[in-house]
Amino acid sequence: MYRFLFSSKWLGYLLLAAIFASACVFLGRWQMDRRAETLAEINRVVTNYSATPIPFSDAREQFNQLDPAMEWTQVELRGTYLTDGQRVVRNRPLNGQPGYEVVVPFRLASGETVVIDRGWLPIGNNNPGAPDSVPEPPAGDVTAVVRLKHPEPELQRGAPEGQLASIDLAAYAGQLGYPLLTGAYGQLASETPPAADMPFPFPKPSTEEGTHLSYSLQWFAFGVLMFVGFGYAARQQARNAAIDAEDDGTPQGAPHPAAGAQRRRPSPPRKRKKATSEEEEDALLDAQGY
């Protein structure tokens, strides 16, 4: 019944189904990998974001090379802002609004210097390409609590004087002329004493898982449905062949007569010759015994 599946046409259909299903499995696994990354990020936020700040002495190595598991960890820093090195970072949208971020070098009591991202500013109305004003950080000794963040890669594009294209700490240090700890920077959580005017604080990162799981299940389902559709089409083909066989009298599974071949017609019965009148009379006399 299903011998047609071994034809070149149906083998081609099967190959296409296998290719499509393989692509669906690949996309489903990709969504699962993205979900795993999202869950790991959520776990870091939940664990580190609001935890008790640790002193700089316990986090110094993180400023040389940040462990991904330590991202968002709160660290307490004591020192002074170096306002001469202040920069604004371009193209930093927040909640769908274009704007900037303000980064400032922070000289610790130990003599080492780290970078603090103090917050977000909207685009300016008075001076295109720059914020209208940049709030000054507190002067003198400051205690700042920051959350650890990875530095950003270098972008192959320039920026106006006093601005950065990204938070690339190595490139930033080259502009300043003095060394920075380039393994991480701090996103400001609070500072004491507080400044008279502050950039907008950063919102807490989302802890929503998103739609990665549902998308992955959809892709896996598409791959299964492709084979279900193939099986349904094969079943319909077999049923149609069985119906055709019943209609022309061919036993199910037997080969059909070749297309265009004519069936052999039975020969008509031969006509018997009519007996002559003399033969009929002789036969009648024989029957009577004469």
N, C-alpha and C positions, 0 to 999 in steps of 0.2 A: 504493500500500500504506500509506503513512504520511500520507495526506491528513487523517486524524483529528487530527493534531498541530495543524492550523490551527483546530480547534474552540475555542470559548470555554473549555471545561473544561480542555483540555490546555494552552492558553495560560496559564490561571490557574495550573496546576501548574508550568509553566516559570517564571512570575514568582515563585512562592513559592520555588522552588529557587534562583533568582538572588538573592533577598533573603537567604535562609539562607547561601548561599555568601559573599555580601558581608560579612555579620556575622562569619563565620568568618575571613575575610581581615583584617578590622579587629582582631579579638581576637588573631590570630596576629602581626600587626605590633606590637600593643601589647606582647605578650610579648617580641618582638625588641627593642623600645625599652628595656624593663626590663632585658633581658640586657645591652644596650650600657651602661646606667648601672651595672650591677653590675660589668661588666668594667673600666669606668673607675675605679670605687672600688677594685677589687682591684689595679689597676695603681698607684694612689696609695699603697696600703698597702705593696705590695711595694717600691716605689721609695723612699718617704719614711720608713716606720716605723722602720727600724733604721739609717738613714743617719747619718753623722757630724753631730752637732749644729752648727748655725751660730750665730754670736754675735747678740745682740739688735740690734746696729747694722745687720746685714744683713737683719733680719726686721722692723724697726720698721714699715715700710709695711704689712706683713701684719696687724699689730695694729690698723691703721686700716681696712683693707678686705682681707679674706683672699681671695687667688686660689684658686679651687677646686683647681687643680693643686698647691698648696702644703699642702693639708690633710695632717695627720699628720707634717709636717716637724718635726724635733727642733730646738729652740732653747735655747740656754744663757742663763739669766737670773741676775743677781747683784743682791741687795738684801735686804730684810727683809719678813717677813710682818706685816700689820696685823691682829692678831687681833681687835681691836674690831669689825672689819667682817665677821667670819666668819659664814657662813650655811650652813644645810643645805637641800638641794633635795629637794622631796617627790616621791613616786611615781617612784622610779628602780629598776625591777626589774633584777636581775642573775642570769643563769642560772635564771630562773623564780622567784626569791625576791624579795619586796618589800623595799624599803629606801630609802636616802637617799644623796645625794652631798654632799661637803663642799667648799665654795668659800671661798677666802680672798683678799682683795686683797694684792698683792705690790708694794711700793714699790721701784722700781729705783734704782740709783745715780745715774741721770740725773734723778731726780725724778718720772718718769712712773710710773703705776700700771697694772698689768695684773691679771687675775684668774686664779688657778690652782685647778683642780679637783683636790683631793688624793686622792680615792678614794671608796670605797663603804662604807656602814655598813648593817647589818641593822636591821629594825624593833626597837623596844625592847620589853622585857617589863615593865619597871617603870613606865614613863610612856607610855600610849597616845598615838600621834600624834607621837612623837619618839624618836630613838635613846636608848639607856640612857646613853651617854657619847660625847663627841666628842673624839678625840685632838687635843692641842695641837700646832701646828707648831713647828719649832725656833725658838728665840729668837736674836736678833742677826743678824749677816750670814750669808746663806745663798746657796749656789749651787744653783740648781734647773734641771734639764733637763725641758722640757715639750714636748708635741706639740700643734701648732696645731689648733684646732677652731673651727668656725663658731658664732657665738652662736645662741641659740634664739629663736623668736618668742614674743611675749607671749601668755600664756594668760588668758582672761577668767574667772579665778577667783582668789580670795584665798588667803592662806596665813597661818598663825599667826606671831606675832612671832618673829623670828630665823630664819624659813624663807622659801624662795622657791618659787613654783610652777614656774618654769623658769629656765634660765640666760639670761635676758633682760638683757643687760649695760646697756642704757640705763635700764631700770627699777631695776636694782641700783645704778647710779650715783646715781639719785635718792634712794635710801634712805641712801646713805653721806654725801652732802653734799660730796664732792670728786670731781674728774674721773677717769674711767677711759678707757683705750683700749678702745673698744667694737667694733672690727672683728673681733676674735678673742679667744679665751681659751686657756689652756694646760692640757692634761691631763697631770698629773704623771707623769714617767717615773722620776726619781730626785732626791734632794736631799742636799746635804752642808753641815753635818753631819746625819746621820740623826736623826729624832725617836725618842724612847723608845717611843712607841706610834704605830702608823700605821693609817689606814683600809685596807681591802682594796684592793690594786692592780687596775687595770682589765685584763681579758684582751685579748690581741691580737685585732683584728677578724678575722672569718672571711675566708678567701680562696677559699672554695668558690663555684663559679659558680651552683650551684642548678639548678633544673628549668625555667628559662625557655625554653631551647632546645627541650627535649622537648615542653613545652606548646605552643609556637608551631608546631612541626611537626604536632602532633596537630590543632590548629585548621585548618591548611591542608589536612590530609588529610580532615577532615570536610567541608570545602567541595568538594573534588574528588569525594568519595564521594556527595555529594548529586546531582551531575550523572550519575554512574555509575548510581545508583539510578533516576534519571529515564529514562535511556536503556534500562535493563533493562525498566522498566515499559512503555515504548513498544514495545520489541521483542516483549514478551509479548502486548501488545494486537494487534500486527500479525499474529503467528502465530495467535492465536485467530480473528481475522477470516478468515485464509486457510483454516483448518480448517472454519469454518462455511460458507465458499463452496464447498468441495469436497463437503461433505455434502449440500447442496441443489442441486448441479449447476450452480450459477452460475459462469461462468468467473472466474478470479482477477482482480480489479480491476474486474469489471463490477458495475453496481448490482444490489442484491438486490431481489426483488419487495416491494411494499409490505406492511407487516404487516397480516394479516387478509384480504388479497386471496385469492380462490379461483381456482385454476387452471381453465381452460376444458376441460371433458371432451369427448373425441371423440364424435361422434354414432354411435349403433349402426347397423350395416348394415341396410338395409331388407330386409324379408322378401318373397320373390317369391311371387306368388299361385300356388296349385296349378292345374294345367291340368285342365279338365273331361274327362270320358271321351270325348266326341265329338271334341274337339280332338285327343286322343291318337290316336284311330282315324284321323282325317284325316291326321295327321302320319305315321302308320305306312304308310297307303296311298301317300302321296306318296313315301315313301322306297322303296317297292317298285316304283314306276313306273306305278301305276294312275291 
